[in-house]
Amino acid sequence: MFIGRNIFSKDDSAVDMSGNNLKGYVKCNKIISENKNGVRSDDNDQEIVVNSNYIEGHSLYGCIYLQGDANILIKNAKLFNNSSSDSRCLVLEKLDNNTPNLTLNNVKSVTGNLVDGSIIFLANFDGIEIKNYSLFTNIYLDPSENITLLIGKLINYLYITSEDLT
């Protein structure tokens, strides 16, 4: 369990969690990495809750980077990628046939590149099911990624896209 006001990193991930462990909880107002990802997790088979008002990452690393069987619930967060080039918000990477498990609850996701950026980027695989309890984005999810929102869909307004979101 980690509770604090701000976590900041200039050159590395602000929060980096790896290895199997018990359930975890991170509550922090701001999590910021200037040059990598705000939160990185790999091989956490138990759910870790990240409850933060603001998570900032950079470039292709994304705001949140999940590998292997990482299991994360992102709650009440605004994700912001500060890059205008390879701007990704959530990066999910499959390792050794293990796919990350992601749940979104009241998440706003803003990419710095409205043309080539991505809200959710899948590395080494395509197609994933994500539990979604309210997602707001500034660009649409990439249909080629084959992402299924298990609960919220466009028709019931639990997934809303607007370029006005900043």
N, C-alpha and C positions, 0 to 999 in steps of 0.2 A: 504494500500500500504506500502510495506517495501522495501527499497533499501539500500544495505550495501555491505561490502566487505566479511566478514566471520561471520558465526554463528556456535558456538561450544557448545556442552554439553557433560559432562563426564558421568552423570548418568541417564539422561532423554532424551526425544525427543528434538532435536535442534529447530524444528519449530512444534508447536502444535496448530491446528486450529479446533475449534468445534463450532457447533451451526449454524443455518441458518443466512446468512448474504448477503450483496451485493457482487458483483464481487470483487475479490481480486487479488493482484499482488505482488509477491515476486521476487526480482531480487538481486542475491547475487552470488559472485564468488564461495564460498565454504560453504556447509552446512554439518556439521559433528557431529555425536553422537558416542561416543566411545562404549556405552553399550546398546543403544536402537535404535530407528529409526531416520533417518535424518529429515523426514517430516511425520507428522501424521495429519490426517484430518478425522472428522466424521460429518455427518449431515450438510454439506454445500451444499444446493440445487442450488446455483449459482456457475458458474465456477470460480475457482481460478487458476491463471497462476503462475507456479513456473519456473522461468527462472534462471538456475544456471549451472555453468560449471561443478560442482562436488558435488555429494550428497553421503555421506557415512553413512551406518547404520551397525548394528551388529546382527548376529545370526538370530533367527526365527522372530525377529521384522521387519527385512527388512530395506531397504533404504527408502522406501515409504510405509506407512501403511494407508489404506483407509477403513473406516467403514461406514455402512449405506448408505445414499444417498450422500456421498462425491462426489464432482465433481471437478476433477483436470486435468489440462493440464501441462504435464512435457515437458519443452522445452530446447533444447541445452545442455542436461545434461549427464554426465557420472555417472552412479549409480554403487557404489562399496560396496559389503558386505564384511567386514573385517574378517569374521568368516570362519574357515575351517571345521566346523561341520554343523550346521543347517543354511546354508547360503541361504537366500532368498533376492531377490532384491525388488520385488513389492508384497505386501501382500494386498489382497482385501477380506474384511469380510462382509458378508451379515448380517444385523441386522433388525429385525421387518419387514421382506419382502422388505427391501430397499437394492438395489444393487448399489455399487459404479459405478461411471461413470469416465472412464479414457481415456485420449487422449495422445498419445506419438508423439513428433515431434523432430526428430534428437536426439535420445536417444541411448547411449551405455550402456549396462547393463552387469556387470561382477560379477559373484558369486565366492566366495572363495573355493567352493567345486564343482569340475567338475563331481563328481559321484552322490552325493545325494543332491546337491544344486538345487535351482529352480529360474528361472527368474521371473515368475508370479505364485504366490501361492494363491489359492482360499480357503477361510475358510467358512464353513457352507453352501457351495453351489458348484455346478459345472456347467460350461458353462457360458461364457460371451462374449460379442462383444466389442472389443476395437478399437477405431480409431487410426490408425497407419500411420504416415508420416515419416517413416525411423527409423528402430530399428535394432541395431547391438548387438549381444549377444555372450557370450563365450560358452554357451551350448544351445541346442535346447529347445523350449517350450515343456512342458510335454503334450503329446497327451491325457492323461487321464483327464486333466483339462478341455478339450473341449473349448479351447480359439479360437475365431474367430477374425482374424485381418480384419477389414472391408475394409481397403484400400490397405495396403501393404501385399503381400503374397510372399512365396518363389519364385514363378515363375516370378514375376516382380521386384525382387531384392530390395524391400523396407523392407525386413526382411532378414538379413544376419547373419549367425552363423559361427564363427571361434574361435577355441581354442587359437589362437594366440592373441586374444584381451585380454589385461591386464589392 
